[in-house]
Amino acid sequence: IFENTLFIGSFDGYLYQLDADGRELWRFKTGGEIFNTYSFTIEQNVLYLPSFDNYLYAIDLVHRKVKWRFKTGRYGNAGSPLVSGGMVYHGSRDGIMYALDENTGREVWRFIVGEGEIITELPLRHEGTLYFGAGDNNVYGLDMKTGKELWRFRTGGKVYEGLALVEG
């Protein structure tokens, strides 16, 4: 929900905007299904939309147009990116954590988890460290500026759920 409207992604490839009474106000077509287990990330009137067409879209909600789009690898995109400090951090189903310039969508750095590994949840940040889990059974801590791995913790299974940060 954003400014009293509801955004819905659908497997028909559309993002729908509805008013409080369920009437359609606007729709945006991608080239693939839209699946997201978290709320869409909306920052400064820009909605970040992952799609199974292998793009992450930055949609200007004021003008209802694409600000930029970024192509990831195969397998499509799901999950919500984190927007922080002028950057967009997006974990894609291609096993890559991308850091993109918030204004242009240009790639600043990438961190490869593993071939075909899936990253879908909303990453967390705390004091310059980016935290996320992945399908290679690991939880990672990366330097947010450089993408350098600071540490990893291996679990006994895939980590697709979101992480929780409590009191630092």
N, C-alpha and C positions, 0 to 999 in steps of 0.2 A: 504494500500500500504506500503510495506516494502522493502527497497533496490531494488527498481524498479520492484518489483513483486507484484501481487495482490493475496490476500487470500480471499476465498469465502467459506462460510458454506452453506450446502444444507440440505434439508429435506431427502435426500437419505443417510444421516449419514456421508458424507465425507466432509473433509476440503480439498479444492483444492488450489494449488498454480499455478498461471499463469504468463507468461512473459508479457511484454508490448504489444505484438502482439496477445495475447489471447491464446497462446499455453500452454498446460498443462505441468508443470515441475515436479509436485509431488502431491500425494494425501495421506490423512491419514483417516482411517476408524474408526469411533466410533460405539457404539452400538445403537445409536438413532439419531433423527433429531438434526440439529444444527440451532438454531435461535438466532439472536443477533441484537438488534436495534442500537447498538453502534459499533464503530470500535473495532476490537479485541485488547486486551491489549497485547502489545509486549514490554518487558523490557529485556535488556542485552541478546538479541538474543533468548529469550524464549517467545513463544506465549501461552497465557492462553486461553484455549478453553472450554467453557461450552457446554454440550451436554444433550439432553433429555434422555440419558442412565443413568442419575443421577451421572455422574462424571464431575469433573473439571480436565482437562488435562493441564499439563505444558509440552510444546513440545519444545525441543531444535532444533532451526531452522538450526544451523550449521551442526549438525549430523543427522537431520531429524528423531528424535526418541523421545519417551516419556521420559521425565526426571522424572516425577512422575504423579500420578493421585490420586484424592481424591474423595471418595464416599460421596455424600450428601444423604439426605432422599428422599422420593418419590416426584413425580411431575416433575422431570427433572430440568435442569439448563438453564438459559438464562441470557443475560446481560454480562457486562464486569467487572472483578474484578479490584480493585485498588491495585497496588504494591507500597509499601512505607516502608522505614526503615527496610528492610529484611523480611517484612510480605506481605502476600496476603490477602486482605479483599474481601470476596465473599459473596454476598447476594443471597441465593438460593430460589427457588420457594417453598421449604418446610417450609419457614417462619423463617429461621435461617440465621443470619449473622455469617460467619465463619472467624476466623483469623488463617491463616496457615503460617508455616515457609516457606519462599520463596525457600530455597534450598532443603528441604526434603518433603514438602507437609504435614508435621505433623500438626495436629490441636493443636493450642495454647490456644484458647478460642472460645466459641460460645455464641451468644446472641439470645434467642428465642423470636420472635415477637408474634407469636400466631399460633395456630393450623391451618394449611392449608393456612396461609397468604402468599402472594406472594411478593417477593422482587426481582426486576429485573434490576433496573438502576445502573449506575456506581456510587459508593459512592464517596463522597468528603471528603477531609481532610483539616484541618486548625488548626495550633497550638496545635497538639495532640488530636484533637477531630475528630471523624469519623461521618459524616452526611449521612443519607439516609432516604428515604420514604418507606412505606410498605402498604400492602393491608389491614391493620387493621385501616386505616385512620390516621395514625400517621407519623410524621417526628421525627427521633431520633438523639440525640447527644450522642455518646459513647466515653469513654476514650479508645484511640487506644491501649494502653499497656495492659489494664486489661479487656476490654469489659464491664466495669461497665457503667450502664446508668447514664448519667449526667442530661439529661432532655428529655422530649418529648413534642410535640405540636400536638394536635388533630385537624384534619381538618374535613370537612363535607363529605369527600369521600376518596376513595382509592388513594394512592399516588404512581403511577407507573412511573411517568416521572422523569427525572433527575433533580437534584437541581442545582441552580446557586449560585456561590460565587463571589461577586463583592467587591473589595477593603477590604477584611476581614469582 
